[in-house]
Amino acid sequence: MDRLRDAGCAPGASGWIDEGDAADLIFGMAPDAARRALEGAFAQTDVVVQSSLTRTKTLLVADMDSTMITVECIDELADYAGIKPQIAEITERAMRGELDFEAALDARVALLKGLAESDIERCLAERVTIMPGAKPLVRTMRARGALAVLVSGGFTRFAEPVAKAIGFDRAIANVLEVAGGVLTGTVTKPVVGSATKLTTLNAAIAERGIAVAESLAVGDGANDLAMIEAAGLGVAYHAKPIVAAAAAARVDHGDLTALLYAQGIARRNWIVD
């Protein structure tokens, strides 16, 4: 509160959401100055600055790879083809915004040509782990009436079961093309990329008839940036530098339950199963 006062933010009340874990600091002006004053003030602590009037969100649009799950599925799938380092390097550069996403996806999928279709199910079972906090985030928001959409530049063969396991309403992702039990090295066009994610966010806002301020978008890579910048609360989650630098909010330390705390929802009110 002293930092907010010194930054000219007119601090008011404060209080714990969950003691020792998350707190609300209320102030009356200069949100950008507040963010600068608070970020880095405490080690291993995330800061979200927003209007108290619109903190409750009724729409969640989320990335999948390295956001709702702990891995990049295409990198793990490449491991079954013995080319993970080669593909992972392209993935990293694409997520940093150094490569065109659609071209990079086509190039990586082409390298998977001939991989057995059965390896998709093996990869899903053996490699894909749900990100800590994903289930409480999605299930709590949906229990409060929110719409939750998973939109991924990855693949439906992963996104659909992941969405079901976490509790999303729907999933949108790329379709890996298969013939004769093996991958053809292609995906169905058009590619789900940055533009699709932004369109999905805007369409869901219109579908629900809500204000933009009521929407929440979260992701980690460059192809998430457009939807993060357009959402009422756009969150860079353990994100690449280009995304972290541009997003209005970052979660660098906590898990996805930080997005429940951002809405003022205490642990006792989370849906965890």
C-alpha positions in Angstrom: 0.0 0.0 0.0 2.9 2.3 0.7 4.2 1.7 -2.9 0.8 2.6 -4.3 0.6 5.7 -2.2 4.1 6.8 -3.3 3.2 6.2 -7.0 0.2 8.5 -6.7 -2.4 5.7 -7.0 -4.7 6.8 -4.1 -4.8 3.5 -2.3 -7.9 2.5 -0.3 -8.8 -0.7 1.4 -6.8 -4.0 1.3 -7.4 -7.5 2.4 -6.6 -11.2 1.9 -8.5 -13.4 -0.6 -6.6 -16.4 0.9 -4.3 -15.4 3.7 -0.6 -15.7 2.7 -1.4 -16.6 -0.9 -3.5 -13.8 -2.5 -4.5 -10.3 -1.6 -6.6 -7.5 -3.0 -5.1 -4.0 -2.9 -7.6 -1.3 -3.8 -6.6 2.0 -5.3 -8.3 4.8 -7.1 -6.2 6.0 -10.0 -3.1 5.5 -12.3 -3.3 1.7 -13.0 -0.1 1.7 -15.1 1.8 3.3 -12.3 0.4 0.8 -9.9 1.5 -2.1 -12.0 5.0 -0.6 -12.2 5.1 0.0 -8.5 4.0 -3.6 -7.6 5.6 -5.9 -10.1 8.8 -7.3 -8.5 7.9 -5.9 -5.1 7.7 -9.4 -3.7 9.6 -12.4 -4.8 7.7 -15.2 -6.6 4.5 -13.0 -6.7 2.3 -12.3 -9.6 0.5 -8.9 -10.0 -2.7 -8.3 -11.9 -4.0 -4.8 -12.2 -7.6 -4.3 -13.4 -10.9 -2.6 -12.7 -12.7 -4.0 -9.7 -16.0 -3.4 -11.6 -15.2 -6.0 -14.3 -13.0 -8.5 -12.6 -15.6 -11.3 -12.8 -15.2 -13.0 -16.2 -18.0 -14.8 -18.1 -15.8 -16.1 -21.0 -12.5 -17.9 -21.0 -10.6 -18.5 -24.2 -7.4 -20.5 -23.6 -4.4 -21.9 -25.5 -3.6 -25.5 -25.0 0.1 -26.4 -25.4 2.3 -25.1 -22.5 -0.8 -23.4 -21.1 -3.5 -25.9 -20.3 -1.1 -28.8 -20.6 2.6 -28.9 -19.7 4.0 -29.9 -23.1 4.1 -29.0 -26.8 2.3 -31.9 -28.3 4.0 -31.7 -31.7 7.4 -31.8 -30.0 6.4 -34.9 -28.0 4.9 -36.6 -31.1 8.1 -35.9 -33.0 10.0 -37.9 -30.3 8.2 -41.0 -31.5 9.6 -40.2 -35.0 13.1 -39.7 -33.5 13.2 -36.0 -34.5 12.2 -34.1 -31.4 15.2 -31.7 -31.3 14.7 -30.7 -34.9 11.0 -30.0 -34.5 11.3 -28.5 -31.0 13.7 -25.8 -32.3 11.2 -24.8 -34.9 8.4 -24.7 -32.3 10.4 -22.6 -30.0 11.2 -20.0 -32.7 7.6 -19.9 -33.8 6.3 -19.4 -30.3 8.8 -16.6 -29.9 7.4 -14.9 -33.0 10.6 -15.4 -35.0 8.8 -17.5 -37.7 5.5 -17.4 -39.4 3.2 -19.7 -37.4 1.4 -21.4 -40.3 4.5 -21.9 -42.4 6.3 -23.3 -39.3 3.4 -25.7 -38.6 3.4 -27.0 -42.2 7.1 -27.5 -42.1 6.9 -29.5 -38.8 4.0 -31.6 -39.8 5.7 -32.5 -43.1 8.5 -34.0 -41.1 6.1 -36.3 -39.4 5.0 -37.9 -42.6 4.8 -41.7 -42.3 4.5 -41.7 -38.5 2.0 -44.3 -37.3 -1.5 -43.0 -36.3 -1.3 -45.2 -33.2 1.6 -43.0 -32.0 -0.9 -40.2 -31.5 -2.7 -42.2 -28.8 0.5 -43.3 -27.3 1.7 -39.7 -27.1 -1.5 -38.6 -25.5 -1.4 -41.3 -22.9 2.3 -41.1 -22.1 3.3 -37.5 -22.5 0.4 -35.1 -22.1 -0.1 -33.8 -18.5 -2.7 -31.2 -17.6 -1.3 -28.0 -16.2 -1.6 -27.4 -12.5 -4.7 -25.3 -11.8 -6.3 -25.9 -15.2 -9.2 -28.0 -13.8 -10.1 -25.7 -10.9 -9.9 -22.7 -13.2 -12.2 -24.0 -15.9 -14.6 -25.9 -13.7 -15.0 -23.0 -11.3 -15.7 -20.5 -14.0 -18.2 -22.8 -15.8 -20.0 -23.4 -12.5 -20.4 -19.7 -12.2 -21.9 -19.5 -15.7 -18.9 -18.8 -17.9 -18.3 -20.2 -21.3 -14.9 -21.9 -21.7 -13.3 -22.5 -25.1 -10.0 -24.2 -25.8 -8.4 -23.0 -29.1 -5.1 -24.5 -30.1 -2.7 -24.3 -32.9 -2.1 -27.9 -32.1 -4.2 -30.8 -33.1 -7.8 -32.0 -32.5 -6.5 -35.5 -31.6 -5.0 -33.9 -28.5 -7.2 -30.9 -27.9 -10.6 -32.7 -27.9 -9.6 -35.2 -25.1 -7.8 -32.5 -23.2 -10.8 -30.2 -23.3 -13.0 -33.0 -22.1 -10.7 -34.0 -19.3 -10.4 -30.4 -18.0 -14.0 -29.4 -18.5 -14.1 -27.0 -21.5 -17.3 -26.4 -23.4 -15.6 -26.9 -26.7 -12.3 -27.3 -28.5 -11.0 -25.8 -31.8 -7.7 -27.1 -33.3 -6.0 -28.3 -36.4 -6.8 -31.6 -38.0 -3.9 -33.9 -38.7 -4.5 -35.8 -42.0 -4.1 -39.6 -41.9 -4.3 -42.2 -44.7 -3.7 -45.9 -44.4 -2.9 -45.6 -40.7 -0.1 -43.2 -41.1 0.3 -39.4 -41.0 0.3 -37.8 -44.5 2.5 -34.9 -43.4 -0.3 -32.4 -43.9 -3.0 -30.6 -41.9 -6.5 -29.6 -43.1 -6.7 -26.0 -44.2 -7.3 -23.3 -43.1 -4.7 -23.6 -40.3 -5.9 -22.7 -36.8 -3.5 -19.9 -35.9 -3.4 -16.4 -34.5 -6.3 -15.1 -36.6 -8.5 -18.0 -35.6 -7.9 -17.5 -32.0 -8.8 -13.8 -32.2 -11.9 -14.7 -34.3 -12.9 -17.3 -31.7 -12.7 -14.8 -28.9 -14.7 -12.2 -30.8 -17.3 -14.7 -31.9 -17.7 -16.0 -28.3 -18.2 -12.5 -27.0 -20.9 -11.9 -29.6 -22.5 -15.3 -28.9 -22.8 -14.6 -25.2 -23.8 -11.0 -25.7 -21.2 -9.8 -23.2 -19.0 -6.8 -22.9 -15.3 -7.3 -24.0 -14.4 -6.5 -20.4 -16.0 -9.7 -19.3 -13.6 -11.9 -21.4 -10.4 -13.6 -20.3 -7.8 -15.0 -22.7 -4.7 -16.8 -21.7 -1.7 -18.2 -23.6 2.0 -18.4 -23.8 3.1 -18.0 -27.4 3.2 -15.4 -30.2 0.2 -16.9 -31.9 -1.8 -16.1 -28.7 -0.9 -12.4 -28.6 -3.7 -11.1 -30.8 -6.4 -12.6 -28.5 -4.5 -11.7 -25.4 -4.4 -8.1 -26.5 -8.1 -8.0 -27.5 -9.5 -9.7 -24.3 -10.9 -7.8 -21.3 -8.1 -9.5 -19.3 -5.4 -10.9 -21.5 -2.9 -13.0 -19.6 0.6 -14.2 -20.6 1.0 -17.5 -18.8 4.7 -18.4 -18.2 5.0 -16.9 -21.6 7.6 -16.2 -24.3 9.3 -12.8 -24.0 7.4 -11.2 -26.8 4.1 -12.1 -25.2 5.1 -11.3 -21.6 6.2 -7.8 -22.7 2.9 -7.0 -24.5 0.3 -8.6 -22.2 -1.6 -6.5 -19.7 -1.2 -9.2 -17.1 1.4 -11.9 -16.6 1.5 -15.1 -14.5 5.2 -15.9 -14.2 5.2 -17.7 -10.9 1.8 -19.2 -9.9 -0.3 -21.8 -11.6 -3.6 -21.3 -13.4 -5.5 -20.8 -10.2 -3.9 -17.3 -10.2 -6.7 -16.5 -12.7 -9.3 -17.4 -10.1 -7.6 -15.1 -7.6 -7.6 -12.4 -10.3 -11.4 -12.7 -10.2 -11.4 -12.5 -6.4 -12.4 -16.1 -5.9 -11.1 -17.7 -2.7 -9.9 -21.3 -2.6 -13.0 -22.4 -0.6 -15.1 -21.6 -3.6 -13.1 -23.5 -6.2 -14.5 -26.5 -8.0 -11.5 -29.0 -7.8 -13.1 -32.2 -9.0 
